[in-house]
Amino acid sequence: MVSDLISKEEKRQALERVLGSRTFGRSDQLRGFLRYICEAEFEGRATELNEYVLGVSVLGRPNDYSPAEDSCVRTRAYELRNKLKSYYRLEAPGDPVQIEIRKGAYVPQFQRTTEATPAEISAAAEPVPLTAAVVSPPPPTAGNPARARTVLNLSLGLALAAVVAATVVSVYALWARPAKAPDLPGWTPEMTAFWKPFLDSGTPVIISFEIRLFFYSPSTGLVVRDYQTNQLADLAASKPLTEFRKRMGNGELQETQGPCTRRFSSGGCWVRGTAKLA
């Protein structure tokens, strides 16, 4: 019987598996966020985790940072929860120890999971059976070698055609099988009503997520964006953002992806939230 008690080494291994996963491969800031809160839990400092500490220590906010005015920590925690759910649902559903960050908290929870039985795995996969009629060639006709070769070639051709036809039918059945609304924790009737037309139509659906990399200028109180700059590492190479800093006295720009309620004028028109640099 496996103990429910999870050792520190098991927790560290679970953390490293997440940090090295494809799901978190391009999320440097979320990896740093997760490592920081997990290390605090390992070292018995979980009670110190709060929005201000994470904003300053993980996201690089200044010491006068106000969580009430800047929702960066809440936004990152929300993104991290969703990333973890995606990782365990799609990339590592059989991970023996899973990390969970509950809503409204920043302390990681480590949960031991039970491995699925072979019968459950088989039922979940359940491939479409591939069947083909095997046609046994008749014995060669004695005294007529040419006729025997003709009959043999025809029999082999029929067998090959049966295999190809069965393969095409199986592939089409997999492609045409209608998707069903998922039965997941937290899935609500409202979500079913919204997604059912997409999931049950049998039509492939592409979902696009907008990149929301903006920069906050503390010296001006403005939030700006260059549509060609979608990675923090590209900030220095952005000509519009460099020109903006020069015009504003070379003040610093801080990354932000959370909502903004400021209003300001850009190019003669009022814009709520952000200014687009073009």
C-alpha positions in Angstrom: 0.0 0.0 0.0 1.4 3.4 -1.0 1.5 6.0 1.8 -0.4 9.3 1.3 2.4 11.2 2.9 4.5 12.9 0.2 8.2 13.4 1.0 10.1 16.6 0.1 12.1 14.7 -2.5 8.8 13.6 -4.2 7.6 17.2 -4.2 10.9 18.4 -5.8 10.6 15.7 -8.5 7.0 16.8 -9.2 8.2 20.4 -9.5 11.0 19.6 -11.8 8.8 17.5 -14.1 6.4 20.5 -14.4 9.3 23.0 -15.0 10.8 20.7 -17.7 7.5 20.1 -19.5 6.4 21.2 -23.0 3.4 23.0 -21.5 5.7 25.4 -19.5 8.5 25.4 -22.1 7.9 29.1 -23.2 6.6 30.4 -19.9 9.7 31.7 -18.1 7.8 34.0 -15.7 5.3 31.3 -14.7 8.1 28.8 -14.1 9.8 31.3 -11.9 6.5 32.0 -10.1 5.9 28.3 -9.5 9.5 27.6 -8.4 9.4 30.5 -5.9 6.2 29.4 -4.1 7.2 25.7 -4.1 10.6 26.5 -2.6 8.9 28.6 0.1 6.7 25.6 0.9 9.7 23.2 1.0 11.5 25.6 3.4 8.5 26.1 5.7 8.0 29.7 4.6 4.5 29.2 3.0 2.9 31.6 5.5 5.0 34.4 4.0 3.5 34.1 0.6 1.2 37.0 -0.2 0.5 39.2 -3.1 2.9 42.0 -2.2 5.9 39.6 -1.6 5.3 37.8 -4.9 4.9 41.1 -6.8 8.3 42.4 -5.5 10.2 39.1 -5.3 9.0 37.3 -8.4 7.6 39.9 -10.8 10.1 42.7 -10.1 7.7 45.3 -8.9 9.2 48.2 -6.9 9.0 48.4 -3.1 6.1 50.9 -3.2 4.1 48.5 -5.4 0.4 48.4 -4.5 -1.5 45.2 -5.1 -4.8 47.1 -5.0 -3.7 49.2 -8.1 -1.7 46.5 -10.0 -3.3 43.0 -10.4 -0.2 41.4 -11.9 0.1 38.7 -9.2 -3.5 37.7 -9.4 -3.2 37.5 -13.2 -0.1 35.3 -13.1 -1.6 33.1 -10.5 -4.7 32.6 -12.6 -2.5 31.8 -15.7 -0.4 29.4 -13.6 -3.5 27.5 -12.3 -4.7 27.0 -15.9 -1.3 25.9 -17.1 -1.0 23.3 -14.3 -4.5 22.0 -15.2 -3.6 21.7 -18.9 -0.3 20.0 -18.1 -1.9 17.3 -15.9 -4.9 16.9 -18.2 -3.0 16.7 -21.6 0.7 16.1 -21.0 1.0 14.1 -17.8 -2.3 12.7 -16.6 -0.6 9.8 -14.9 1.9 11.9 -12.8 2.0 10.3 -9.4 2.3 13.6 -7.5 0.4 16.7 -8.8 0.7 20.3 -7.8 -2.4 22.4 -7.3 -2.8 26.1 -6.5 -6.3 26.7 -5.1 -8.2 29.7 -6.1 -7.6 32.7 -3.8 -4.4 31.3 -2.4 -0.7 31.2 -3.4 0.5 28.2 -1.4 1.0 25.1 -3.6 -0.7 21.8 -2.6 0.8 18.5 -3.5 -1.7 15.7 -4.2 -0.8 12.0 -4.7 -2.8 10.4 -7.5 -3.6 6.7 -8.2 -2.5 5.2 -11.5 -5.3 4.1 -13.9 -5.7 0.4 -14.2 -5.0 -1.3 -17.6 -8.7 -1.8 -18.1 -9.4 1.9 -17.6 -6.6 2.9 -20.0 -8.0 0.5 -22.6 -11.5 1.8 -22.2 -10.4 5.4 -22.5 -8.4 4.7 -25.7 -10.8 2.2 -27.3 -9.5 2.4 -30.9 -11.9 1.7 -33.8 -11.3 -2.0 -34.7 -9.5 -2.6 -38.0 -10.9 -5.6 -39.7 -10.0 -7.0 -43.1 -11.1 -10.1 -44.9 -8.2 -12.3 -45.6 -8.6 -14.1 -48.8 -6.7 -17.4 -49.1 -5.4 -18.0 -52.6 -6.7 -21.3 -54.1 -4.1 -24.0 -54.9 -2.5 -23.6 -58.3 -4.3 -25.4 -61.1 -2.3 -28.4 -62.1 -1.1 -28.3 -65.6 -1.8 -24.6 -66.2 1.0 -22.4 -64.5 -0.2 -19.2 -66.2 -3.7 -19.6 -64.9 -2.4 -20.3 -61.4 -0.3 -17.1 -61.3 -3.3 -15.1 -62.5 -5.5 -16.5 -59.7 -2.8 -15.9 -57.1 -2.2 -12.3 -58.1 -6.0 -11.6 -58.1 -6.3 -13.0 -54.6 -3.5 -10.9 -53.2 -4.9 -7.8 -54.9 -8.3 -8.5 -53.3 -6.7 -8.9 -49.8 -4.7 -5.6 -50.2 -7.9 -3.8 -51.3 -9.7 -5.1 -48.2 -7.0 -3.8 -45.9 -6.9 -0.4 -47.6 -10.7 -0.1 -47.4 -10.8 -1.0 -43.7 -8.1 1.6 -43.0 -9.9 4.3 -44.8 -13.2 3.5 -42.9 -11.3 3.5 -39.5 -9.6 6.8 -40.2 -12.9 8.4 -41.3 -14.7 7.1 -38.2 -12.1 8.7 -36.0 -12.3 12.0 -37.9 -16.1 12.1 -38.1 -16.7 11.1 -34.5 -18.6 14.1 -32.9 -16.9 15.6 -29.9 -18.8 15.7 -26.6 -19.0 18.3 -24.0 -16.3 17.4 -21.4 -17.2 16.1 -18.0 -14.6 18.0 -16.0 -14.6 19.4 -12.4 -15.9 23.0 -12.5 -17.7 22.6 -15.8 -20.9 24.5 -15.5 -24.2 24.4 -17.5 -23.4 27.9 -18.8 -20.1 26.6 -20.2 -21.9 23.7 -21.8 -24.5 26.0 -23.4 -21.7 28.1 -24.8 -19.4 25.4 -26.1 -21.9 22.7 -27.2 -22.5 24.1 -30.7 -18.7 24.0 -31.3 -18.0 20.6 -29.6 -21.0 18.7 -31.1 -20.8 20.1 -34.6 -18.1 17.7 -35.8 -16.3 20.7 -37.4 -12.7 21.4 -36.4 -12.5 24.5 -34.1 -9.5 26.8 -33.9 -9.2 28.8 -30.6 -6.9 31.8 -30.7 -5.5 33.5 -27.5 -4.5 37.1 -27.7 -1.0 38.0 -26.6 -1.4 40.7 -23.9 2.2 42.0 -23.4 2.0 45.7 -22.3 4.4 48.0 -20.5 3.6 50.3 -17.7 5.5 53.6 -17.5 5.5 54.7 -13.8 6.8 58.2 -14.6 3.8 59.0 -16.9 1.1 56.6 -15.6 0.6 55.3 -19.1 0.3 51.7 -20.3 1.8 51.2 -23.8 2.2 48.4 -26.3 4.2 47.8 -29.5 2.2 45.2 -31.5 5.5 43.7 -32.8 6.9 43.2 -29.3 5.4 40.0 -27.8 8.3 38.8 -25.7 9.9 40.6 -22.8 13.3 39.9 -24.3 12.4 41.9 -27.4 11.8 45.2 -25.4 15.3 46.6 -26.1 15.0 46.1 -29.8 11.6 47.8 -30.1 12.0 51.2 -31.9 8.6 52.6 -30.9 9.1 51.7 -27.2 12.7 53.1 -27.3 11.4 56.4 -28.8 8.6 56.5 -26.2 11.1 56.2 -23.4 13.3 59.0 -24.9 10.3 61.3 -25.2 9.3 60.6 -21.6 12.7 61.2 -20.1 14.1 57.6 -20.4 11.8 56.3 -17.6 11.6 52.6 -17.0 9.0 50.3 -18.5 7.5 47.5 -16.4 5.9 44.5 -17.9 2.1 44.2 -17.3 -0.6 41.9 -18.7 -3.3 42.7 -16.3 -6.4 44.9 -16.8 -5.9 48.7 -16.7 -8.4 51.4 -15.9 -6.4 54.5 -16.8 -7.5 56.8 -19.6 -5.2 58.9 -21.7 -5.0 60.5 -25.1 -3.0 59.0 -28.0 -2.8 60.4 -31.5 -5.7 62.8 -31.0 -8.3 60.2 -29.8 -9.1 58.9 -26.4 -8.3 55.3 -25.7 -9.2 53.3 -22.6 -6.5 51.1 -21.0 -3.6 51.1 -23.4 -1.9 53.1 -26.2 -0.9 51.3 -29.3 2.5 52.4 -30.7 2.6 52.1 -34.4 
